[in-house]
Amino acid sequence: MRNYSEEFKNRVEFIKKLLADSHANGIIYGNSGGKDCALVSILCKAACENTVGVIMPCSSKRNFGMDKDDGMEVANKFNIETRVVDLTAQKELVMSSLDGITNLNNAAITNIAPRLRMITLYAIAASENLLVAGTGNRDEMYMGYFTKWGDGGHDFNPISDLNVREIYEFLRFLDCPECIINKAPSAGLFEGQTDEDDMGVTYAAIDEYMDSGTGTPHDIEIIKRYHQRSEHKRKGIARYKEIIE
């Protein structure tokens, strides 16, 4: 097991240095009520008193219930300022504006909420000179399980090297509320959605494959497929470059 006492100190210092170098007034992050944002919030609060979490429910009943409640429980325990912005009307406006322009498929509709959330975070950040903290873990990055220009957009990420097992270990070390540790990981994008059901593979299997290259043929096939198809998410923007022999 990693030395989470040392990890905590090093990651807090990393955030403090970023703040000093950027001359920002504080940090803002999206509070989804999940494990990753819980860890990010604790680290950021330890590094900077002016840390703001924004709960951004959007259509899903779960967003307004369990996710909001769990997010508030973590924020209250660690004394983190929290704001709530309901993005339901904004999502409906985007969809209605595109009616007759194109036929939105499920992937397009699912990605609207994460992009609206990032718009919201950056609008507040720009107004108050804050850095936007990312909350994605190593598994999500490897699988491409995030929205390009949505939750994949941020100024820094203090947990991107941690796999899901390590996220949970770190949260237990920090005495995070059990409601976060015991819930099934979910982006809360639609009713009944969970990450593992979406992908068809468990985070434990992804951790195993990333760490040792082993797993069942079924799991490995899914993991490789997700990784290959999402390569564009991990690359920078393609830009023209003249080829000189």
C-alpha positions as CSV (number, residue, x, y, z in Angstrom):
1,M,0.0,0.0,0.0
2,R,1.2,3.5,-0.8
3,N,2.3,5.8,2.0
4,Y,-0.8,8.0,2.0
5,S,0.5,10.3,4.7
6,E,3.4,11.2,2.5
7,E,1.1,11.3,-0.6
8,F,-1.2,13.8,1.1
9,K,1.7,16.1,2.0
10,N,3.2,16.0,-1.5
11,R,0.0,16.5,-3.3
12,V,-1.0,19.5,-1.1
13,E,2.4,21.0,-1.8
14,F,1.9,20.4,-5.6
15,I,-1.4,22.4,-5.4
16,K,0.1,25.2,-3.4
17,K,2.9,25.6,-5.9
18,L,0.4,25.7,-8.8
19,L,-1.6,28.4,-7.0
20,A,1.5,30.5,-6.3
21,D,2.8,30.2,-9.8
22,S,-0.6,31.1,-11.4
23,H,-1.4,34.0,-9.0
24,A,-4.9,32.6,-8.7
25,N,-7.1,33.4,-5.8
26,G,-8.4,29.9,-5.2
27,I,-9.7,26.7,-6.6
28,I,-13.0,25.5,-8.0
29,Y,-14.2,22.0,-8.8
30,G,-17.3,20.1,-9.7
31,N,-18.8,18.3,-6.8
32,S,-20.7,15.3,-8.2
33,G,-20.9,13.4,-4.8
34,G,-18.5,10.8,-6.0
35,K,-15.2,9.3,-4.8
36,D,-12.9,11.3,-7.1
37,C,-14.2,14.7,-6.5
38,A,-14.3,13.9,-2.7
39,L,-10.5,13.2,-2.8
40,V,-9.8,16.2,-4.9
41,S,-11.8,18.5,-2.6
42,I,-10.0,17.3,0.5
43,L,-6.6,17.8,-1.1
44,C,-7.5,21.3,-2.5
45,K,-9.0,22.5,0.8
46,A,-5.9,21.5,2.7
47,A,-3.8,23.5,0.1
48,C,-6.1,26.5,-0.1
49,E,-8.8,27.9,2.2
50,N,-10.6,29.4,-0.8
51,T,-11.8,26.1,-2.3
52,V,-15.2,26.1,-3.9
53,G,-17.2,23.1,-4.9
54,V,-20.1,23.4,-7.3
55,I,-22.9,20.9,-7.3
56,M,-24.5,20.9,-10.8
57,P,-27.6,18.7,-11.1
58,C,-28.8,18.2,-14.6
59,S,-32.1,16.4,-15.3
60,S,-31.3,13.1,-13.5
61,K,-33.2,12.6,-10.3
62,R,-30.2,11.1,-8.7
63,N,-28.3,14.4,-9.2
64,F,-30.9,16.2,-7.0
65,G,-31.0,13.4,-4.4
66,M,-28.3,11.0,-3.4
67,D,-25.5,12.7,-5.4
68,K,-26.3,16.2,-4.0
69,D,-26.7,14.8,-0.4
70,D,-23.4,12.9,-0.6
71,G,-21.5,15.8,-2.0
72,M,-22.8,18.0,0.8
73,E,-21.8,15.5,3.4
74,V,-18.2,15.6,2.3
75,A,-18.2,19.4,1.9
76,N,-19.7,19.9,5.4
77,K,-17.2,17.5,7.0
78,F,-14.2,19.2,5.5
79,N,-15.7,22.8,5.7
80,I,-15.7,23.4,1.9
81,E,-17.8,26.2,0.4
82,T,-20.5,24.7,-1.8
83,R,-22.7,26.3,-4.4
84,V,-25.6,24.7,-6.4
85,V,-26.3,25.4,-10.0
86,D,-29.3,23.6,-11.7
87,L,-28.4,23.0,-15.3
88,T,-31.6,21.2,-16.3
89,A,-33.0,24.2,-18.2
90,Q,-29.7,24.8,-20.0
91,K,-29.6,21.2,-21.2
92,E,-33.2,21.4,-22.5
93,L,-32.4,24.7,-24.3
94,V,-29.4,23.1,-26.1
95,M,-31.5,20.2,-27.2
96,S,-34.5,22.3,-28.3
97,S,-32.1,24.6,-30.2
98,L,-30.8,21.7,-32.2
99,D,-34.3,20.3,-32.9
100,G,-34.6,20.2,-36.7
101,I,-30.9,20.8,-37.1
102,T,-29.7,17.3,-36.4
103,N,-31.0,14.1,-34.8
104,L,-29.1,13.9,-31.5
105,N,-28.0,10.4,-30.6
106,N,-27.5,9.1,-27.1
107,A,-23.8,9.8,-27.0
108,A,-24.4,13.5,-28.0
109,I,-27.2,13.9,-25.4
110,T,-25.1,12.2,-22.7
111,N,-22.2,14.6,-23.3
112,I,-24.2,17.8,-23.0
113,A,-24.3,17.8,-19.2
114,P,-20.5,17.4,-18.7
115,R,-19.8,20.2,-21.1
116,L,-22.4,22.5,-19.5
117,R,-20.8,21.8,-16.2
118,M,-17.4,22.8,-17.5
119,I,-18.8,26.0,-19.0
120,T,-20.2,26.8,-15.5
121,L,-17.0,26.1,-13.7
122,Y,-14.9,28.2,-16.1
123,A,-17.4,31.1,-16.0
124,I,-17.1,31.2,-12.2
125,A,-13.4,30.7,-12.3
126,A,-12.8,33.5,-14.8
127,S,-15.0,35.8,-12.7
128,E,-13.2,35.1,-9.4
129,N,-9.6,34.2,-10.6
130,L,-9.8,30.6,-9.6
131,L,-8.1,27.5,-11.0
132,V,-10.4,24.6,-12.1
133,A,-9.4,21.3,-10.6
134,G,-9.9,18.1,-12.6
135,T,-11.3,15.0,-10.9
136,G,-10.5,12.1,-13.2
137,N,-8.6,9.1,-12.1
138,R,-6.1,6.9,-13.9
139,D,-8.7,4.2,-14.9
140,E,-10.9,6.8,-16.6
141,M,-8.0,8.3,-18.5
142,Y,-6.9,4.9,-19.7
143,M,-10.4,3.9,-20.8
144,G,-11.3,7.3,-22.2
145,Y,-14.2,7.3,-19.9
146,F,-14.7,11.0,-19.7
147,T,-16.2,13.7,-22.0
148,K,-13.8,15.6,-24.2
149,W,-14.1,19.3,-23.5
150,G,-16.3,18.4,-20.5
151,D,-15.0,16.7,-17.4
152,G,-11.8,16.2,-19.4
153,G,-11.1,19.9,-19.3
154,H,-9.4,21.5,-16.3
155,D,-6.3,23.5,-15.2
156,F,-4.8,20.7,-13.1
157,N,-5.5,17.3,-11.7
158,P,-4.0,16.2,-8.4
159,I,-5.2,12.5,-8.6
160,S,-4.8,11.5,-12.3
161,D,-2.0,9.0,-11.5
162,L,-4.2,7.1,-9.0
163,N,-6.2,4.0,-9.9
164,V,-9.6,3.4,-8.4
165,R,-8.3,1.0,-5.7
166,E,-5.8,3.7,-4.6
167,I,-8.6,6.3,-4.6
168,Y,-10.6,4.3,-2.1
169,E,-7.5,3.6,0.0
170,F,-6.7,7.3,0.1
171,L,-10.3,8.2,1.1
172,R,-10.3,5.6,3.9
173,F,-7.0,7.1,5.2
174,L,-8.6,10.5,5.2
175,D,-11.7,9.2,7.0
176,C,-14.0,10.2,4.1
177,P,-17.8,9.6,4.8
178,E,-18.9,6.0,4.1
179,C,-21.6,7.2,1.8
180,I,-18.9,8.0,-0.7
181,I,-16.9,4.8,-0.2
182,N,-19.8,2.5,-0.4
183,K,-21.7,3.8,-3.4
184,A,-21.3,2.4,-6.9
185,P,-19.2,4.8,-9.1
186,S,-21.5,6.7,-11.4
187,A,-21.4,9.9,-13.4
188,G,-25.2,10.3,-12.7
189,L,-25.8,11.1,-16.3
190,F,-29.1,9.2,-16.5
191,E,-31.3,7.2,-14.1
192,G,-29.7,3.9,-13.0
193,Q,-26.4,4.6,-14.7
194,T,-23.2,3.2,-13.2
195,D,-19.7,3.4,-14.7
196,E,-19.0,-0.4,-14.6
197,D,-22.4,-1.2,-16.2
198,D,-21.6,1.3,-19.0
199,M,-18.2,-0.1,-19.7
200,G,-19.0,-3.7,-19.2
201,V,-16.0,-4.3,-17.0
202,T,-15.1,-3.6,-13.4
203,Y,-12.7,-1.1,-12.1
204,A,-10.9,-3.9,-10.3
205,A,-10.3,-5.6,-13.6
206,I,-9.0,-2.3,-15.2
207,D,-6.7,-1.8,-12.2
208,E,-5.3,-5.4,-12.7
209,Y,-4.8,-4.9,-16.4
210,M,-3.0,-1.6,-16.0
211,D,-0.8,-2.9,-13.2
212,S,0.1,-6.3,-14.6
213,G,-1.3,-6.8,-18.0
214,T,-3.4,-9.7,-16.8
215,G,-7.1,-10.4,-16.7
216,T,-9.8,-12.6,-18.3
217,P,-9.9,-12.6,-22.1
218,H,-13.4,-11.0,-21.9
219,D,-12.1,-8.1,-19.7
220,I,-8.9,-7.6,-21.7
221,E,-10.8,-7.4,-25.0
222,I,-13.1,-4.6,-23.5
223,I,-10.3,-2.7,-22.0
224,K,-8.2,-2.8,-25.1
225,R,-11.1,-1.7,-27.2
226,Y,-11.9,1.3,-25.0
227,H,-8.3,2.3,-24.9
228,Q,-7.8,2.2,-28.6
229,R,-11.0,4.0,-29.5
230,S,-10.3,6.8,-27.0
231,E,-6.8,7.6,-28.0
232,H,-7.9,10.9,-29.5
233,K,-9.0,12.0,-26.0
234,R,-5.5,11.6,-24.7
235,K,-3.7,13.4,-27.5
236,G,-3.4,17.1,-28.1
237,I,-5.3,18.9,-30.9
238,A,-4.1,17.9,-34.3
239,R,-2.4,20.9,-35.9
240,Y,-1.0,21.3,-39.4
241,K,2.8,20.8,-39.5
242,E,4.7,21.0,-42.7
243,I,6.8,17.9,-43.3
244,I,10.4,18.7,-44.2
245,E,12.4,15.8,-45.6
